[in-house]
Amino acid sequence: MTKQLSHYVNRDLSWIEFNRRVLEEAQEPANPLLERAKFLAIVSSNLDEFMSVRVAGIQDQIRAGYTKTDFTGYTPAGLWKRLLKRTNQMVAEQYRSYRDIVRALAKEGIVFRSMDELTAQQLRAVSDYFHEIVFPVLTPMAVDQSRPFPLVHTKELYLAVLLQQEDGGEEEEPLFAIVQVPSILPRFFQVPYRTGSKKTEFVLLESIIEQFIHTLFNGYKPFAVHPFRLTRNADLSINEDGAEDLLEEIEKELRKRRWGIPVRLEVARGMHPYALAMLQEELEIEDNLFQIDGPLDLSFLMKFAGSLPGYDNLRFDRMEPVYPKEFDDNEDMFSVVKERDVLVYHPYESFEAVNDFVTEAAYDPDVLAIKMTLYRVSGQSALVQALSKAAEAGKQVTVVVELKARFDEERNIAWARQLEKAGCHVVYGLVGLKTHAKILLVVRREHGTLRRYVHVGTGNYNDSTATLYTDIGLFTSHPVIGADASALFNEITGYSSPYEWKAFGVAPTGLKEKLFRLIDREIEHAKAGRKSHIVAKMNSLSNQEMIDKLYEASQAGVTIELIVRGVCCLRPGVPGRSDNIRVISIVDRFLEHARMVYFANGGEEEVYLSSADWMTRNLTRRIELMCPVFDRELGRMLINMLQLNLNDNVKARQLLPTGAYAPVVNEGEPLRSQYEARDIRKWKGYA
């Protein structure tokens, strides 16, 4: 008898399917080789975060004795068993792909060597590098009665070393030590070219250290050296209510992250049983053990593929973002936005337009105030420099810095301090809520009145990720949007009674309810025989109430098309429940990051941009924003963008009722949406 499927796909199992789609890009022969290596690095980085946050949380529940099932039908223990099997399968497949890529790179003249494959000249160069650069940085850490097991840092690479005294017998119990592979040094070292060869050859840093490990232990003989890597629980537990200073509280929690409970242990396959037993006992890890057939932590391939000079034939064609033509012909950006709304589509259009807008506001004597949210900022942020200049010039500058942006906490603390030093008012948001909305407000004096200029985006104000992620930004001076923007900042920075939003949908107080009203309106249109259609694009869909509302709309006859890049807990195509719902995911060169939603509304079409995914955390525990696009022409442009994604038959994968994904059936000419979107000037009608 076949077990009936749950109405929902489990969130964590859905995430595994997403990372498998990333892995497919590493396996895709049509992708350039070095780009395939980058995708392999992304698979590793994704899995690191999944383990340190999601899996860590499941293990916490198991330790606490939590046995209730979630809304997808899994207990923590049952889910953990399934995840362990799936992740082991994925890692095995990942390393098969790594070996395929390494073999293919070798044919192109890029070769990873083992130490015993080097020539005498190459060995001398490696020896010089070790003794001059590497050796001074290394610290051997012995483990014995007087020296307890040292702190093993999360996601750092180590060597486990077994030793014997040079004059001792083999029957003696081995001595144990660990050596950290210094992350401050490159993971790969290029050796000199062989005589008469044009091949570019590399050895890995851990292989170099292993070769000369005896230099760290005078009087002892290393007889087994194996890499290992530990992943710890990285989720912060912050008592915001009891924190006198949120910044200091987060800094304290970041220090605690070093001692997070071990979650996963990765070791080289064939590790000596004594060393493995020692690690498992000291780190208290039994079942989440990955024995790796290859180099640990393939995330180094991202830097390797990006820094290797030449070999452009093994990379994607370079794509230069174009500067938005609406601003290109006019040095005064305010005069442009005063006349009409402007839509900017990253990475096809340059993020410099946002930087220039803030910089112009900083130096404009008629600008009185600048307010914006910062969630993740790049290392050399022009925005932070411009905001600092504006504050130093006497303007009212308010910046909402989200200190709890996971894994960017330290960087954001540094930016917060720099902005405060320059005279900006820095706010850390509301207690218990992350500020994830992406909004910028400029208040300008014009002819005796004040005008508000607003930028609303789907992505972070980060010029680095704006070259890698697809996102939408809207510049507008629409008075209704401006009034809502002022009210939003007042709620975040001060005390404000509930505001009746004229245009925005804002979480956690009303975004979900607004979406429900809009979906209910489509249901009414469908029942009345009018045009009813919903198209929504997002990163993840996992909120049960939202899924149930979409099921209800499907049952009422509303056509629903969802473009969900990552986690999707909704099961499409189930007779009687979700027959009218189609779900696709696109994983390609750029990370699909824009959040948009379209409602047919009986023919009176509406389009919204949003910062929010349809996840419980976004709808209930974050300050999120959904903004309408009032300009009909721009709305039509966004609808065309959504349709382009829906027509993708090269990189799109369709979610099946089983929870698995399959390539979209290729009907007609191949259409790869990201390649079509590159011709942005034609898209926007000014080619």
C-alpha positions in Angstrom: 0.0 0.0 0.0 1.5 3.4 -1.1 2.0 5.9 1.7 0.0 9.1 1.0 2.1 12.1 0.5 1.8 15.0 3.0 0.1 18.1 1.7 3.5 19.8 2.2 7.1 19.3 1.2 9.5 19.4 4.2 11.5 22.6 4.2 14.9 21.0 4.9 14.4 18.3 2.3 13.4 20.9 -0.2 16.6 22.8 0.6 18.6 19.6 -0.2 16.8 19.6 -3.6 17.8 23.2 -4.2 21.5 22.5 -3.4 21.3 19.6 -5.8 20.2 22.0 -8.5 23.3 24.1 -7.8 25.4 20.9 -8.1 23.8 20.2 -11.5 25.3 23.5 -12.7 28.7 22.2 -11.6 28.0 19.0 -13.6 26.7 20.8 -16.7 29.2 20.3 -19.6 27.9 23.4 -21.4 29.1 25.6 -18.5 32.7 26.8 -18.7 35.0 24.7 -16.6 36.1 27.4 -14.1 32.5 28.4 -13.6 31.6 24.8 -12.9 34.3 24.9 -10.2 32.7 28.0 -8.7 29.3 26.2 -8.5 31.0 23.4 -6.7 32.3 25.9 -4.2 28.8 27.3 -3.7 27.5 23.8 -3.0 30.1 23.6 -0.2 29.4 27.0 1.3 25.6 26.4 1.2 26.1 23.1 3.0 28.2 24.7 5.6 25.5 27.2 6.4 22.8 24.5 6.3 24.7 22.4 8.8 25.6 25.2 11.2 22.0 26.6 11.3 19.3 24.3 10.2 20.9 20.9 11.1 22.2 22.5 14.4 18.6 23.5 15.2 17.3 20.0 14.6 20.0 18.5 16.8 19.0 20.9 19.5 15.4 19.7 19.4 16.5 16.1 19.5 18.7 16.8 22.6 15.8 18.5 24.2 13.6 15.4 23.7 11.2 17.2 21.3 9.2 14.6 19.5 6.3 16.4 18.0 5.8 16.4 14.2 6.1 19.6 12.1 3.3 20.5 9.6 5.0 18.4 7.0 4.8 15.2 9.1 8.4 14.9 10.4 9.7 14.5 13.9 13.2 16.0 14.5 14.7 12.5 14.8 12.9 11.2 11.7 13.9 14.3 9.7 17.5 14.0 10.9 17.8 10.4 9.7 16.5 11.4 6.3 18.8 14.4 6.1 21.9 12.5 7.0 21.2 10.0 4.2 20.5 12.7 1.6 23.5 14.9 2.6 25.9 11.9 2.5 24.6 11.1 -1.0 25.0 14.7 -2.1 28.6 15.0 -0.7 29.6 11.7 -2.5 28.1 13.1 -5.8 29.9 16.5 -5.1 33.3 14.8 -4.9 32.6 12.7 -8.0 32.0 16.0 -9.8 35.2 17.5 -8.3 37.2 14.6 -9.7 35.6 15.1 -13.1 36.3 18.8 -13.1 39.9 18.3 -12.0 40.5 15.8 -14.9 38.9 18.3 -17.3 41.1 21.1 -16.0 44.2 19.0 -16.5 43.3 18.6 -20.1 43.3 22.4 -20.3 46.7 22.7 -18.7 45.6 23.4 -15.1 46.9 20.6 -12.9 46.6 19.8 -9.1 49.7 17.8 -8.1 50.4 15.6 -5.1 53.8 16.2 -3.6 55.3 13.0 -5.0 54.5 14.1 -8.5 56.7 17.3 -8.3 60.1 17.6 -9.9 63.2 18.4 -7.9 63.1 22.0 -8.9 59.4 22.3 -7.9 60.1 20.6 -4.6 62.8 23.1 -3.8 60.3 26.0 -4.5 57.7 24.4 -2.3 60.3 23.9 0.5 61.4 27.5 0.3 57.7 28.6 0.5 57.1 26.4 3.5 60.1 27.5 5.5 59.9 31.2 4.6 56.1 31.8 4.6 54.2 28.8 6.1 56.3 27.5 9.0 56.4 30.8 11.0 52.6 30.8 11.0 52.0 27.2 12.2 51.4 26.2 15.8 51.5 22.5 16.7 49.1 21.7 19.6 49.8 18.5 21.5 47.1 16.7 23.5 48.2 14.9 26.7 47.6 15.0 30.5 49.0 18.5 30.9 47.6 19.9 27.7 43.9 19.4 27.2 42.3 19.2 23.8 42.5 22.6 22.2 39.6 24.7 20.8 38.9 23.7 17.3 37.4 26.6 15.4 34.4 26.1 13.2 34.9 25.6 9.5 38.7 25.8 9.8 40.9 23.1 8.3 43.2 21.1 10.6 45.6 18.3 10.4 45.4 15.4 12.9 48.9 14.1 13.6 49.9 10.8 15.2 53.5 10.6 16.5 55.9 8.2 18.1 59.1 9.0 19.8 62.0 8.4 17.5 63.6 6.0 19.9 60.2 4.4 21.0 58.6 1.2 19.9 55.6 0.8 17.6 53.7 -0.9 20.4 53.5 2.3 22.4 50.3 4.3 22.4 50.5 7.0 19.7 50.9 10.7 20.7 48.3 13.0 19.3 48.5 16.6 18.1 46.7 18.9 15.8 47.9 21.7 13.5 45.7 24.4 12.0 46.1 25.0 8.3 46.3 28.8 8.3 43.4 30.4 6.6 45.3 33.6 6.3 47.4 32.0 3.5 46.1 30.9 0.1 44.8 27.3 0.0 46.7 26.6 -3.2 50.3 27.3 -4.2 51.5 27.5 -7.8 54.8 25.7 -8.4 57.3 26.7 -11.1 56.7 25.5 -14.6 58.4 22.3 -15.7 61.1 22.6 -18.3 59.4 22.6 -21.7 55.9 22.5 -20.2 53.2 25.2 -20.4 51.0 23.5 -17.7 50.0 25.6 -14.7 50.5 23.4 -11.7 49.4 23.7 -8.1 49.7 21.9 -4.8 47.3 22.4 -1.9 48.5 24.0 1.3 47.6 21.1 3.5 49.8 18.8 1.3 52.7 21.2 1.8 52.3 21.2 5.6 52.0 17.4 5.6 55.2 17.0 3.6 57.2 19.0 6.2 55.2 18.2 9.3 58.2 16.6 10.9 59.9 20.0 11.2 57.2 20.9 13.9 58.0 17.9 16.1 61.7 17.5 16.8 62.5 14.2 18.3 59.2 12.6 17.2 58.2 10.7 14.1 54.9 11.6 12.5 53.4 8.4 11.1 49.9 9.4 10.2 48.7 12.9 9.1 45.0 13.4 8.1 42.9 16.6 7.5 39.8 17.2 9.4 37.2 20.0 9.7 34.5 20.8 12.3 31.3 22.7 11.9 29.7 24.2 15.0 26.3 25.5 15.8 26.4 29.1 14.5 22.9 30.3 15.4 23.0 33.3 17.8 20.8 33.3 20.9 20.3 37.0 21.8 18.3 38.3 24.7 17.3 41.6 23.2 14.9 42.5 26.0 17.6 42.2 28.7 20.3 43.8 26.6 21.3 47.3 27.7 23.4 47.7 24.5 22.4 45.5 21.6 25.7 46.0 19.8 27.7 44.8 22.8 25.3 41.9 23.3 25.8 40.7 19.7 29.6 41.1 20.0 29.4 38.9 23.1 27.3 36.2 21.3 29.8 36.3 18.3 32.5 35.3 20.7 30.4 32.5 22.0 29.9 31.2 18.4 33.5 29.9 18.6 32.4 27.4 21.3 29.1 26.4 19.6 28.1 22.7 19.9 29.8 20.6 17.3 27.4 19.7 14.5 29.4 18.0 11.8 32.9 16.4 11.5 34.6 16.0 8.1 37.6 13.8 7.8 39.8 12.5 5.0 38.7 9.0 3.9 41.1 6.4 5.4 41.9 8.4 8.5 43.8 6.4 11.1 41.3 4.7 13.4 43.1 6.0 16.6 43.0 9.6 15.3 39.3 9.3 14.3 38.3 7.8 17.6 40.2 10.6 19.4 38.4 13.3 17.4 35.0 11.8 17.8 35.4 11.3 21.6 36.8 14.8 22.2 34.3 16.6 19.9 31.4 14.3 20.9 30.3 13.5 17.4 28.9 10.1 16.6 26.7 10.0 13.5 27.3 13.3 11.6 30.6 12.1 10.3 31.6 12.7 6.7 34.5 10.7 5.3 35.7 12.7 2.3 37.4 11.3 -0.8 39.2 14.5 -1.8 40.2 17.9 -0.4 38.1 19.0 2.5 36.1 22.3 2.0 35.8 22.8 -1.7 34.8 26.5 -1.1 38.4 27.4 -1.9 37.6 26.8 -5.6 35.7 30.1 -5.7 38.9 32.1 -5.0 40.9 29.7 -7.2 38.7 30.0 -10.2 38.4 33.8 -9.8 42.1 34.6 -9.2 43.6 32.4 -11.9 45.0 34.8 -14.6 44.2 34.0 -18.2 42.0 31.1 -19.2 39.1 33.5 -20.1 37.9 30.7 -22.4 37.0 28.7 -19.3 34.8 31.4 -17.9 31.5 33.0 -18.7 31.7 35.9 -21.2 32.3 39.1 -19.3 29.1 41.1 -18.8 29.4 44.8 -18.1 26.3 46.3 -16.5 25.0 49.3 -18.4 24.2 52.6 -16.6 20.5 53.2 -16.6 19.8 55.4 -19.6 17.1 57.4 -17.7 19.9 58.8 -15.6 22.7 58.7 -18.2 21.4 61.7 -20.1 20.9 63.9 -17.1 23.3 64.7 -14.3 20.5 65.8 -12.0 18.9 62.5 -10.8 16.3 64.3 -8.7 14.9 66.1 -11.8 14.5 62.7 -13.5 12.7 61.0 -10.6 10.6 64.0 -10.1 9.2 63.6 -13.6 8.8 59.8 -13.7 9.5 56.6 -11.8 12.6 54.7 -12.8 13.1 50.9 -12.6 16.6 49.4 -12.4 17.3 45.8 -13.1 20.5 44.4 -11.5 23.0 43.0 -12.5 22.2 44.0 -16.1 22.0 47.6 -15.0 24.7 49.1 -12.8 24.3 49.5 -9.0 26.3 52.7 -9.5 23.0 54.5 -10.0 22.1 53.8 -6.4 25.5 55.0 -5.2 25.3 58.1 -7.3 21.8 58.9 -6.0 23.0 58.8 -2.4 26.2 60.7 -3.2 24.2 63.4 -5.1 21.9 63.6 -2.0 24.9 64.0 0.3 26.3 67.0 -1.6 23.0 68.6 -2.6 22.4 71.7 -0.3 18.6 71.3 -0.7 18.6 67.8 0.7 17.6 68.0 4.4 17.5 64.4 5.4 18.6 60.9 4.3 17.2 57.7 5.8 18.0 54.2 4.8 18.2 50.6 5.9 21.4 48.6 5.7 21.3 44.8 6.0 24.4 43.5 4.2 27.0 46.0 3.0 30.0 45.3 0.8 33.6 45.7 2.1 34.2 49.0 0.3 30.8 50.6 0.4 30.4 53.9 -1.4 27.1 54.2 0.3 28.6 54.3 3.8 31.1 56.9 2.6 28.3 59.1 1.1 26.2 58.8 4.2 29.2 59.8 6.4 29.8 62.9 4.1 26.1 63.8 4.4 26.2 63.7 8.2 29.4 65.7 8.3 27.7 68.3 6.1 25.0 68.8 8.7 22.2 66.8 7.1 20.0 64.6 9.2 21.2 61.1 8.4 19.4 58.1 9.9 20.7 54.6 9.2 18.9 51.4 10.3 21.8 48.9 10.5 20.7 45.3 11.0 23.3 43.8 13.4 21.8 40.4 13.3 22.3 39.7 9.6 23.6 36.2 9.9 27.4 35.8 9.3 27.7 39.6 8.5 27.3 40.6 12.2 30.9 41.7 12.6 31.1 43.7 9.4 27.8 45.5 10.3 29.1 46.3 13.7 32.1 48.0 12.1 29.9 50.0 9.7 27.6 51.0 12.5 30.6 52.4 14.5 32.0 54.2 11.4 28.6 55.8 10.7 28.1 56.9 14.3 31.6 58.4 14.3 30.7 60.5 11.3 27.6 61.9 13.0 24.8 59.6 11.6 22.0 58.5 13.8 22.4 54.7 13.8 19.4 52.6 14.9 19.5 48.9 15.4 15.8 48.2 14.6 13.0 46.9 16.9 13.5 44.4 19.7 13.0 40.8 18.4 12.7 41.8 14.8 15.3 41.8 12.0 15.0 44.8 9.7 15.1 43.2 6.2 13.3 45.9 4.3 15.4 47.6 1.6 14.4 51.3 1.4 16.0 54.7 1.0 14.3 58.0 1.7 15.6 61.4 0.7 13.8 64.6 1.9 14.5 67.6 -0.3 13.5 71.2 -0.2 12.0 72.4 -3.5 10.4 75.8 -4.1 9.3 76.3 -0.5 7.9 72.8 -0.1 9.4 69.4 0.8 9.4 66.5 -1.7 10.3 62.9 -0.8 12.3 60.7 -3.1 12.3 57.0 -2.4 14.2 54.0 -3.6 12.7 50.6 -2.8 14.7 47.4 -3.6 14.4 43.7 -3.6 18.1 43.2 -2.7 20.6 44.5 -0.2 22.4 47.8 -0.7 25.6 46.0 -1.6 27.5 46.8 -4.7 29.3 43.5 -4.7 26.3 41.2 -4.7 24.5 43.6 -7.1 26.9 42.2 -9.8 26.0 38.6 -8.9 22.3 38.7 -7.9 19.3 39.6 -10.0 17.3 42.3 -8.2 15.0 45.1 -8.9 15.1 48.7 -7.6 12.5 51.4 -8.0 13.2 55.1 -7.8 10.0 57.2 -7.2 8.8 60.5 -5.9 5.2 59.3 -5.7 3.7 61.2 -2.7 1.8 58.2 -1.4 4.9 56.0 -1.4 6.9 58.9 0.1 4.3 59.3 3.0 4.5 55.5 3.7 8.3 55.6 3.7 8.3 58.4 6.3 5.9 56.5 8.4 7.9 53.3 8.2 11.1 55.0 9.4 9.1 56.7 12.2 7.9 53.3 13.4 11.4 51.8 13.3 13.3 54.7 14.9 10.7 56.1 17.3 7.3 55.5 19.0 4.4 55.5 16.6 0.9 54.3 16.8 -0.2 51.8 14.2 -0.2 53.5 10.8 -2.7 52.8 8.0 -0.5 52.1 5.0 -1.7 53.7 1.8 0.6 51.7 -0.5 2.9 49.5 1.4 2.4 46.1 2.9 4.7 45.9 6.0 5.6 42.8 8.1 5.1 41.7 10.7 2.0 43.8 11.3 0.1 43.5 8.0 2.0 42.1 5.0 0.6 38.6 5.2 -2.9 40.0 5.7 -2.5 42.3 2.7 -1.3 39.3 0.6 -4.3 37.3 1.8 -6.7 40.1 0.8 -5.1 40.3 -2.7 -5.4 36.5 -3.1 -9.0 36.6 -1.9 -9.7 39.2 -4.5 -8.3 36.9 -7.2 -10.6 34.1 -5.8 -13.6 36.4 -6.2 -12.6 37.3 -9.8 -12.2 33.6 -10.6 -15.7 32.7 -9.2 -17.2 35.6 -11.2 -15.6 34.4 -14.4 -13.2 37.4 -14.6 -9.5 37.2 -15.3 -7.7 35.8 -12.3 -4.0 35.0 -12.3 -1.2 35.2 -9.7 2.5 35.1 -10.6 4.9 35.3 -7.7 8.7 35.2 -7.6 10.7 34.7 -4.4 13.6 32.8 -2.9 11.6 30.6 -0.6 8.0 29.6 0.2 7.5 27.7 3.5 4.8 29.4 5.5 1.9 27.0 6.0 -0.9 29.6 6.1 0.4 31.1 2.8 0.5 27.7 1.2 -3.0 26.9 2.3 -4.3 30.2 0.9 -2.7 29.4 -2.4 -4.3 25.9 -2.3 -7.6 27.6 -1.7 -7.1 29.9 -4.6 -6.2 27.0 -6.9 -9.3 25.1 -5.9 -11.3 28.2 -6.7 -9.9 28.2 -10.3 -7.2 30.9 -10.0 -4.2 30.2 -12.2 -1.0 30.4 -10.1 2.5 30.4 -11.3 5.4 30.5 -8.8 9.1 31.1 -9.5 10.7 29.9 -6.3 14.5 29.6 -6.5 15.1 27.7 -3.2 12.9 26.1 -0.6 9.3 25.4 -1.6 7.0 23.5 0.8 4.0 23.7 -1.5 3.1 20.6 -3.6 1.9 21.7 -7.1 -0.2 19.6 -9.5 -2.1 17.6 -6.9 -5.6 16.8 -8.2 -8.3 18.6 -6.2 -5.8 20.7 -4.3 -3.2 22.3 -6.4 -4.1 21.4 -10.0 -3.8 25.1 -11.0 -0.4 25.7 -9.5 2.9 25.5 -11.4 6.2 25.9 -9.6 9.6 26.4 -11.3 13.1 27.1 -10.0 15.9 28.8 -12.0 19.5 28.3 -11.0 21.9 29.9 -13.4 25.0 32.2 -13.6 23.4 34.9 -11.4 21.5 34.2 -8.2 17.8 34.8 -8.7 17.0 37.1 -5.8 14.2 39.5 -6.8 10.9 39.2 -5.1 7.9 40.2 -7.2 4.2 39.4 -7.3 1.6 40.0 -10.0 -2.2 40.0 -9.7 -4.4 40.0 -12.8 -7.2 41.6 -10.7 -10.0 41.1 -13.3 -7.9 42.9 -15.9 -6.8 45.8 -13.7 -3.3 44.4 -13.3 -1.2 45.1 -10.2 2.5 44.4 -9.6 4.5 44.7 -6.4 8.1 44.6 -5.4 9.1 43.1 -2.1 12.0 42.3 0.3 10.1 39.4 1.7 10.1 35.7 1.0 6.9 33.9 2.0 8.5 32.2 5.0 7.2 32.4 8.6 10.3 34.3 9.7 9.8 37.0 7.0 6.1 37.4 7.6 6.1 37.3 11.4 9.6 38.1 12.8 11.1 40.7 10.4 10.4 44.2 9.2 9.7 43.6 5.6 8.2 45.7 2.8 6.0 45.2 -0.2 5.6 48.2 -2.5 3.3 48.7 -5.5 4.6 49.8 -8.9 2.1 52.5 -9.8 3.6 53.3 -13.2 1.7 51.2 -15.8 4.7 51.1 -18.2 7.0 49.9 -15.5 4.4 47.4 -14.3 4.2 46.0 -17.8 8.0 45.7 -17.9 8.0 43.7 -14.6 5.2 41.4 -16.0 7.4 40.8 -19.1 10.3 39.9 -16.7 8.2 37.4 -14.9 7.0 35.9 -18.2 10.5 35.6 -19.4 11.3 33.4 -16.3 8.2 31.4 -16.9 9.2 30.7 -20.5 12.7 29.5 -19.6 13.2 26.0 -20.9 17.0 25.7 -20.5 17.7 26.4 -16.8 14.2 26.2 -15.3 13.4 23.1 -13.3 9.7 22.2 -12.6 8.6 21.0 -9.1 6.8 17.7 -9.3 4.1 16.6 -6.9 6.6 14.2 -5.3 8.9 17.1 -4.2 11.5 16.3 -6.8 12.5 18.6 -9.7 12.7 17.8 -13.4 13.9 19.9 -16.4 11.1 21.9 -18.0 10.0 20.2 -21.3 11.8 22.0 -24.1 9.1 23.1 -26.5 10.2 25.2 -29.4 13.4 27.3 -29.4 15.6 27.1 -26.3 15.1 30.1 -24.1 17.5 30.9 -21.3 15.9 33.8 -19.3 19.1 35.3 -17.9 20.7 35.4 -21.3 17.6 37.1 -22.8 17.5 39.6 -19.9 21.1 40.8 -20.7 19.8 42.9 -23.5 18.3 45.4 -21.0 18.3 48.3 -23.4 16.0 46.5 -25.7 13.9 45.4 -22.8 13.4 49.0 -21.6 12.6 50.3 -25.1 15.6 52.5 -25.6 17.9 50.3 -27.8 
